[in-house]
Amino acid sequence: MFAPKNILVPTDFSRYSDAALKKAVDMAGRHDAKIYLLHVIDKGIQNCAIDYCLDYAIIEALKKDSMREARAKLKKEADEITKNKKVKITFDIKRGFPAEVILSEQKAKKIDLVVIASHGKTGIMKQMIGSVADKVVKGATCPVMVVKP
């Protein structure tokens, strides 16, 4: 029987990611596994559109606010999980292209299971560029559990 010890759960704070995290917590509790909760701030977002660009100071302030908000949300989720269940959980925030960062973390942390939502916040954009979950499934070197809403 497969008994993962290191579970990576990428989150975009959507209800879909919450469902994936719930599955991972259940599995971690059964197998005494550690959860690595990861939020990736997409660096693929452009600072300019046609002839209009945001000021560098505004962009930097937005990046800091984004990091601060993400850290607070991750901490809240981790605290809620650990107070109700005996699950070890750590969290991190990275910048980059989500699928690439997730795959890099999977290798770096010797993850033996990735639990990821089949859908995220991307809406119609994922139909045009391919979903993060699909890229992770194709590129991971460990099993990937895709959680459908």
N, C-alpha and C positions, 0 to 999 in steps of 0.2 A: 504494500500500500504506500502511495506517495505521501510523505510527511514533510512538508516544507519547513525550513527553519528561519529563512530570511525572505520576507514578503515585501515587495515594492508596490505601493499604491499611489499612482499619480492622481492628483486631484486638480480640478479647475473650479472647485466649490459649487458645482452644479448638483442638482438632485440625482443625476446619473452617477456622478462620482461618489456621492454619499452612499448610494446603493452598493457600489463596488467596495467601498470602505467597510460597510457593514458585513459583507460576505468575507472580506479579508479578516476582520476581527473575529468572526465566528471560527474561521479556519485556524487562525493563530491561537485562539483559546484551546482548541482541540489538540493542537500539535506543539504547544509551548513554543511558538515561533515569535520572532521579532518582526514588527511592522516598521517599514521605512515609508513615511508619508512624504510625498514630494509634490511641490507646486512649481511649475515652470512658467516664468514670465516670458512670453514670446517676444523675441527680439526681431521678429520678422515684420513688426509693425513699422510703417513708414512715418517719418517725421514731416514729410512734404506731400502735398497733393497739388498737382499741376503747377500753378504759380505761387502757391501759398505754403510757407513753412513756419513751423512753430519755433519760437525763440529757444535757444539752447538752455537758458535758465529755467524756462517753463518745462522743458523736456526732463531736465535733471530733477526738478521738484516732483514731477509726475512719477518718475522712476522711484524716488525715495518714498513717496506716499504709497505707491504700489507695493513696494517691499514691506513697508510698515504694516499696511493692511493685511497683506498675505500672511505675514508672521503672526499677527494677532489671531487671524482665523485658524491657522494651523495649530497654534497653541491651544485655542479654545477646543478644537476638535480632539486634540490629543488628550487634554485634561478630562474631557467628558468620557472618553473611552477608558482611560486608566482609572478613573474613580469608580466606574461601574463594573469593570472587568479586570482580571489579572493578566493584562496583555502589556508587553513591553513595546513602546512606540517611540520613535524619534522622527523628527521632521526637518525638512530643509527646503530652501527656496533657491532656485537656480535661474539664470537668464540664458536664453538660447532658443533654438527651434525645438519644440516639445518632444517630438519623437526621437531626435538625436540625443537630447539630454537624458531622456528616460533610458534609452539603450546604453548610454555611457555609464549611467548610475547602476544599471543592472550588472554590468561587468565589474565596475569598480568595487561595489559592495558585495560581490559574490551572491547575488540574489538567486534564489532557486525557484521563485514563482513571482510573476507580475500579475496583479489583479487590476484590471482597467475597465472603465465603462465603455460600452459600445458607442455611446453618443456623448457629446459634450456641449459646450456653449457655442460652438462654431456655426450652428445652423446651416444655411444654404452654402456657405463657403466650403464646408467639408465635401460637398458634392463635387465641387470644382477642383479642389486640390488634393483630395484623398484624406481619409481620417487618420488621426494620430494613432488610434487603436490598430488600424490596419497596418500601418508602418511598423508599429511595435511588434505585432504578431509575426510579420515577415522578417524582422531583424533580430529578434531576441534569441539568445542562446539557451534559454530555459523555457519551461512551460509558461504559457500566458492564459489566464482565465479572463475571458471577455464577458462582462456582466451586462445583460440586456435589461432595460428599464421595465 
